[in-house]
Amino acid sequence: MTPCLAMIVRRLSTSLLVILVILLAANQTLALRWNGNVAALITMRSLRAGDLAALHSAERTLTSSGDVCGSSWLLGLVYNSLGDLGRRDKTWETALHCSPAYIQLVRAMAHDNISLAELAAHEHPEQADAWFWLAELKLKDSPEQAINFYWQGLQRQPHNSSAWVQLGRALASMDIQVALNIYDQLELDQLVTADPLLQPEPQFIMASILAKSQPERAIQLYRQGLQRKPYDGVRWYELGDLLSKTDPQAAIEAYLQSCYNGDPGNHGCYGAGLVAEEQGDIQSAIRYYRMSRWEGALQRAGRLEQTLP
């Protein structure tokens, strides 16, 4: 589940979530029965009306619909709306047992639930999304475990750029010698050698590991990798962060490349503007800030414009 889709799902009202499920029913991987969908709508109306009898009736309809997988997912939505997380998790466990098609849906609604993430990975080890979900939850407290889970996911979905970035950041958070040992154990070349699109990834990961202790070497590795993957906006702003300490003009150029390549995280355009402002080039700073979609950068541009004669 992409961060954008997860945010959309979290913001939807309960009624709209049910409508979303009904629309997804057209997908054969989520072939929910019509009576189950109708029962879910009745259930949601019951929640709004406070009609417990209708609620229990709809629950019975769902559980007897014959579609255990779809019913479990829908009932989980109901229990989630009621704040009954125990029953929610129990029904979503059933959905996850049934089919990997529910991994992304459950992840969006219960992202921080490590038990559900562990179940998804255990039941469907062939699914990269389950490993990435588990890795995200382990990243803060157990980076070494997170690295292993990211690696499990990448072997199944090697073109997931976000997972490569997070793998590098997890390694960078560790003692450098430990990180280098793990890097060697992963044997990244075995995964990336045959695919030109993946070949820069070991360079980027090594650059992340060396960024603090050997910044010049890290800069060199970023530049080498970006020759092969010049559209990687994340790695451009990471290079900009490194260059900003020693070479402001080169940092601006790197940040602008990030800005031109999707401006991930709103770091590129804003980073270029920030460095230009620090260098006293207010006109350029305003221009770079104005290239951003982030409200904070646009507000900064507005404040600077008020200082101009």
C-alpha positions as CSV (number, residue, x, y, z in Angstrom):
1,M,0.0,0.0,0.0
2,T,1.5,3.3,-1.0
3,P,1.5,6.1,1.6
4,C,-0.9,8.1,-0.6
5,L,-3.4,5.3,-0.8
6,A,-3.1,4.6,2.9
7,M,-3.8,8.2,3.8
8,I,-6.9,8.2,1.5
9,V,-8.2,5.1,3.1
10,R,-7.7,6.4,6.7
11,R,-9.6,9.6,5.8
12,L,-12.6,8.0,4.3
13,S,-15.8,7.9,6.4
14,T,-17.1,4.5,7.3
15,S,-19.9,4.7,4.8
16,L,-17.4,5.6,2.0
17,L,-15.2,2.8,3.0
18,V,-18.0,0.3,2.5
19,I,-18.7,1.9,-0.9
20,L,-14.9,1.4,-1.7
21,V,-15.2,-2.2,-0.8
22,I,-18.2,-2.7,-3.0
23,L,-16.3,-1.1,-5.9
24,L,-13.4,-3.4,-5.2
25,A,-15.8,-6.3,-5.5
26,A,-15.4,-6.1,-9.2
27,N,-11.9,-7.3,-8.8
28,Q,-12.0,-11.1,-8.8
29,T,-9.5,-11.3,-6.0
30,L,-12.0,-9.6,-3.7
31,A,-15.2,-11.3,-5.0
32,L,-17.5,-10.3,-2.1
33,R,-21.1,-11.5,-2.3
34,W,-23.8,-8.9,-3.0
35,N,-25.8,-9.8,0.2
36,G,-22.7,-9.3,2.2
37,N,-22.3,-5.8,0.7
38,V,-25.9,-4.9,1.4
39,A,-25.5,-6.2,5.0
40,A,-22.5,-4.0,5.4
41,L,-24.4,-0.9,4.3
42,I,-27.2,-1.8,6.7
43,T,-24.6,-2.2,9.5
44,M,-23.1,1.2,8.9
45,R,-26.5,2.8,8.9
46,S,-27.2,1.0,12.1
47,L,-24.1,2.5,13.6
48,R,-25.2,6.0,12.7
49,A,-28.8,5.4,14.0
50,G,-27.7,3.6,17.1
51,D,-30.0,0.7,16.2
52,L,-28.3,-2.3,17.9
53,A,-31.0,-4.8,16.8
54,A,-30.4,-3.9,13.1
55,L,-26.7,-4.0,13.8
56,H,-26.8,-7.6,15.1
57,S,-29.1,-8.6,12.3
58,A,-26.6,-7.3,9.7
59,E,-23.8,-9.0,11.5
60,R,-25.7,-12.3,11.3
61,T,-26.3,-11.8,7.6
62,L,-22.6,-11.2,7.0
63,T,-21.5,-14.2,8.9
64,S,-24.0,-16.5,7.2
65,S,-23.4,-15.0,3.7
66,G,-21.1,-17.9,2.7
67,D,-18.3,-15.6,1.9
68,V,-16.1,-15.9,4.9
69,C,-13.2,-13.8,3.6
70,G,-15.3,-10.9,2.5
71,S,-17.6,-11.0,5.5
72,S,-14.5,-11.0,7.8
73,W,-13.1,-7.9,6.2
74,L,-16.5,-6.1,6.3
75,L,-17.2,-7.0,9.9
76,G,-13.7,-5.8,10.8
77,L,-14.7,-2.4,9.4
78,V,-17.8,-2.5,11.6
79,Y,-15.9,-3.3,14.7
80,N,-13.3,-0.7,13.8
81,S,-16.0,1.9,13.7
82,L,-17.3,0.8,17.0
83,G,-13.8,1.0,18.6
84,D,-13.9,-2.8,19.3
85,L,-10.3,-3.5,18.2
86,G,-10.2,-6.9,19.7
87,R,-13.1,-8.2,17.6
88,R,-11.8,-6.2,14.6
89,D,-8.4,-7.9,14.8
90,K,-10.0,-11.4,15.2
91,T,-12.1,-10.9,12.1
92,W,-9.3,-9.4,10.1
93,E,-7.1,-12.4,11.1
94,T,-9.7,-14.6,9.3
95,A,-9.5,-12.4,6.2
96,L,-5.7,-12.6,6.2
97,H,-5.9,-16.4,6.5
98,C,-8.2,-16.5,3.6
99,S,-6.4,-14.4,1.0
100,P,-3.3,-12.2,0.5
101,A,-5.7,-9.7,-1.3
102,Y,-6.6,-8.3,2.1
103,I,-3.0,-7.5,3.2
104,Q,-3.0,-3.9,1.8
105,L,-6.5,-3.2,3.0
106,V,-5.8,-4.3,6.6
107,R,-2.5,-2.6,6.6
108,A,-4.1,0.7,5.7
109,M,-6.6,0.5,8.5
110,A,-4.4,-1.1,11.2
111,H,-0.9,-0.1,10.1
112,D,0.6,-0.2,13.6
113,N,-0.7,-3.7,14.5
114,I,2.4,-5.8,14.5
115,S,0.4,-9.0,15.3
116,L,-1.5,-8.6,12.0
117,A,1.7,-7.8,10.1
118,E,3.4,-10.9,11.5
119,L,0.3,-13.0,10.6
120,A,0.3,-11.6,7.0
121,A,4.0,-12.5,6.6
122,H,3.5,-16.0,8.1
123,E,0.5,-16.9,6.1
124,H,1.7,-15.3,2.8
125,P,5.5,-15.3,2.8
126,E,5.4,-14.9,-1.0
127,Q,3.9,-11.5,-0.7
128,A,6.4,-8.6,-0.6
129,D,3.8,-6.2,0.9
130,A,3.6,-8.3,4.1
131,W,7.4,-8.2,4.6
132,F,7.5,-4.4,3.9
133,W,4.7,-3.9,6.4
134,L,6.5,-5.9,9.0
135,A,9.8,-4.1,8.3
136,E,8.3,-0.7,8.8
137,L,7.0,-1.6,12.2
138,K,10.4,-3.1,13.2
139,L,12.5,-0.2,11.8
140,K,12.7,1.9,14.9
141,D,13.3,-0.7,17.7
142,S,15.0,-3.4,15.8
143,P,16.8,-2.2,12.6
144,E,18.6,-5.5,12.1
145,Q,15.2,-7.4,12.0
146,A,13.8,-4.6,9.7
147,I,16.7,-5.1,7.3
148,N,16.0,-8.8,7.1
149,F,12.3,-8.1,6.4
150,Y,13.1,-5.5,3.8
151,W,15.5,-8.0,2.2
152,Q,12.8,-10.7,2.2
153,G,10.4,-8.3,0.5
154,L,12.9,-7.1,-2.1
155,Q,13.7,-10.6,-3.2
156,R,10.0,-10.8,-4.1
157,Q,9.6,-7.2,-5.4
158,P,13.0,-6.0,-6.3
159,H,11.9,-2.8,-8.1
160,N,10.3,-1.3,-4.9
161,S,12.4,1.9,-4.7
162,S,11.0,2.9,-1.3
163,A,12.1,-0.4,0.2
164,W,15.7,0.1,-1.1
165,V,15.8,3.6,0.4
166,Q,14.5,2.3,3.8
167,L,17.0,-0.6,3.7
168,G,19.8,1.9,3.3
169,R,18.6,4.1,6.1
170,A,18.2,1.2,8.4
171,L,21.8,0.2,7.7
172,A,22.9,3.8,8.2
173,S,21.4,3.9,11.7
174,M,23.7,1.1,12.9
175,D,27.3,0.9,14.0
176,I,29.2,1.2,10.8
177,Q,31.1,-2.0,11.1
178,V,27.9,-3.9,11.9
179,A,26.3,-2.3,8.9
180,L,29.2,-3.2,6.6
181,N,29.1,-6.8,7.9
182,I,25.3,-7.1,7.2
183,Y,25.8,-5.5,3.8
184,D,28.3,-8.2,2.9
185,Q,26.0,-10.9,4.2
186,L,23.1,-9.7,2.0
187,E,25.1,-10.3,-1.2
188,L,23.2,-7.6,-3.0
189,D,25.0,-8.3,-6.3
190,Q,23.2,-11.6,-6.7
191,L,19.9,-9.8,-6.9
192,V,20.9,-6.7,-9.0
193,T,23.5,-7.9,-11.4
194,A,21.1,-9.1,-14.1
195,D,18.9,-6.0,-14.1
196,P,20.4,-2.6,-15.1
197,L,17.7,-0.7,-13.3
198,L,18.8,-2.3,-10.0
199,Q,22.5,-2.1,-10.4
200,P,22.9,1.4,-8.8
201,E,21.1,0.2,-5.6
202,P,24.2,-1.3,-3.8
203,Q,26.1,1.9,-4.5
204,F,23.3,4.0,-2.9
205,I,23.1,1.7,0.1
206,M,26.9,1.8,0.6
207,A,26.7,5.6,0.3
208,S,24.1,5.7,3.1
209,I,26.3,3.6,5.3
210,L,29.4,5.8,4.7
211,A,27.6,9.2,4.7
212,K,28.7,10.1,8.3
213,S,32.2,8.6,8.4
214,Q,33.4,9.0,4.8
215,P,31.2,11.7,3.2
216,E,33.5,12.3,0.3
217,R,33.4,8.6,-0.6
218,A,29.6,8.6,-0.1
219,I,29.3,11.6,-2.5
220,Q,31.3,9.7,-5.1
221,L,29.0,6.7,-4.8
222,Y,25.9,8.8,-5.0
223,R,27.2,10.4,-8.2
224,Q,28.1,7.1,-9.7
225,G,24.7,5.6,-9.0
226,L,22.9,8.7,-10.3
227,Q,24.6,8.4,-13.6
228,R,22.7,5.2,-14.1
229,K,19.5,6.3,-12.4
230,P,19.3,10.1,-12.9
231,Y,15.5,10.1,-12.2
232,D,15.9,9.0,-8.6
233,G,14.6,12.1,-6.8
234,V,15.2,10.7,-3.3
235,R,18.9,10.0,-3.9
236,W,19.4,13.4,-5.4
237,Y,18.2,15.2,-2.3
238,E,20.3,12.8,-0.1
239,L,23.3,13.8,-2.2
240,G,22.2,17.4,-1.7
241,D,22.2,17.0,2.1
242,L,25.7,15.7,2.0
243,L,27.0,18.5,-0.4
244,S,25.3,21.2,1.6
245,K,28.0,21.1,4.3
246,T,30.9,21.6,1.9
247,D,29.7,22.7,-1.6
248,P,26.6,24.8,-1.5
249,Q,26.4,25.4,-5.3
250,A,26.7,21.6,-6.0
251,A,24.1,21.0,-3.3
252,I,21.6,23.4,-5.0
253,E,22.1,21.6,-8.2
254,A,21.5,18.2,-6.6
255,Y,18.4,19.5,-4.8
256,L,17.1,20.9,-8.1
257,Q,17.5,17.6,-9.7
258,S,15.3,16.1,-6.9
259,C,12.9,19.0,-7.5
260,Y,12.7,18.2,-11.2
261,N,12.3,14.4,-10.5
262,G,9.0,14.4,-8.5
263,D,10.3,16.4,-5.5
264,P,9.8,13.4,-3.1
265,G,9.1,14.4,0.4
266,N,9.1,18.1,-0.7
267,H,12.9,18.1,0.0
268,G,14.3,19.1,-3.4
269,C,12.8,22.5,-4.2
270,Y,12.8,23.5,-0.6
271,G,16.4,22.3,-0.1
272,A,17.5,24.3,-3.1
273,G,15.7,27.4,-1.8
274,L,17.1,27.0,1.7
275,V,20.7,26.8,0.5
276,A,20.3,29.7,-1.9
277,E,18.8,31.8,0.9
278,E,21.7,30.9,3.2
279,Q,24.1,32.1,0.4
280,G,22.2,35.4,0.3
281,D,20.7,34.8,-3.2
282,I,17.2,35.7,-2.2
283,Q,15.8,36.0,-5.8
284,S,16.9,32.4,-6.6
285,A,15.6,31.2,-3.2
286,I,12.2,32.6,-3.9
287,R,12.2,31.0,-7.3
288,Y,13.1,27.6,-5.9
289,Y,10.6,27.8,-3.1
290,R,7.9,28.7,-5.6
291,M,8.7,25.5,-7.5
292,S,7.6,23.4,-4.5
293,R,4.1,22.0,-3.9
294,W,4.7,22.2,-0.1
295,E,2.7,25.0,1.6
296,G,5.7,25.7,4.0
297,A,8.0,26.5,1.1
298,L,5.4,28.7,-0.6
299,Q,4.9,30.6,2.6
300,R,8.6,31.1,3.0
301,A,8.7,32.5,-0.5
302,G,6.0,34.9,0.4
303,R,7.8,36.1,3.5
304,L,11.0,36.7,1.5
305,E,9.1,38.6,-1.2
306,Q,7.9,41.0,1.5
307,T,11.5,41.8,2.3
308,L,12.4,42.9,-1.2
309,P,12.6,46.6,-2.0
